[in-house]
Amino acid sequence: MRWLGHIFVFGVAALVGLPFLWMAYAAFIPPEQVFTGNIFGAFKPSLANFAVLAKEGFWDGFWGRLVFSLLASGSVTLLQLFTGFLAAYSIREGARLLPFFLVTLAIPMELLLVPLYGLLQGLHLLDTVWALILPFAASPYIVFLLFQGMRGVPEELLEAARLDGAGHRVLLGQILFPLLRAQLIAAGVLAFAAHWNLVLYPRIVAGAPGIKTVQTWITDLQRQNPADWGPLSAAALAATLPLVLLYLVYERRIVETFEEGLKG
């Protein structure tokens, strides 16, 4: 009966992977082949669809939005790792904040859009890059993930360091940081992916052309050209690559982190 399990896994993998294979195929179809309707004819790879993405210029076009999104999501990731690391340490040291973070994990982002919009409007931060970064400076999920990692560090190790005169800075920078490297990498990848995939929030608070994210730019392109599969697939493929590369590079660290969390 083992072969049935293999068939089932292969079938699920095929269903999951088929849209990605179609996206990669359609991204390199020549435009004239799409317009003639002969999309499954002789395949001659073309980069014309990727050239279309820059027709508005580098910065206002897709590639500029891609660079901007990389910088914005990267900044948010660093902020969340910094605040999450300190918050997780404070909880481990006795701060009774864990219930607060667990409650906030259950609150959908959509419920916060209206009050957050009013707050940003009052602070005159709408349509600025700060509207994309400051509300995400801390993440309860990242705090919880790093706290789980810190729970696995033996208390005897930290107590011995304290007896040797180590303060909080030494404990954080020279002991916990190296020991939690895998958890920090996994948390960083998840934080980057969560911010990278936002669509509704940046459209509401940051609609100015100069601060559009790549996901917002793609939705605009889809509205303007709903049947132009070539550029849409090229944009989707290029926007997916940063996440794919991150997961491929740090796959082992991510798997190890969640395996340890399940064992704990």
Secondary structure, DSSP 8 states (H G I E B T S, - for coil): -HHHHHHHHHHHHHHHHHHHHHHHHHHTS-HHHHHTT-TTSS-----HHHHHTTTT-TTTSHHHHHHHHHHHHHHHHHHHHHHHHHHHHHHHTT-S-HHHHHHHHTS-GGGGHHHHHHHHHHTT-TTSTHHHHGGGS--HHHHHHHHHHHHTS-HHHHHHHHHTT--HHHIIIIIIHHHTHHHHHHHHHHHHHHHHT--HHHHHH--SGGG--HHHHHHHHHHH-TT-HHHHHHHHHHHHHHHHHHHHHSHHHHHHHHHHHHH-
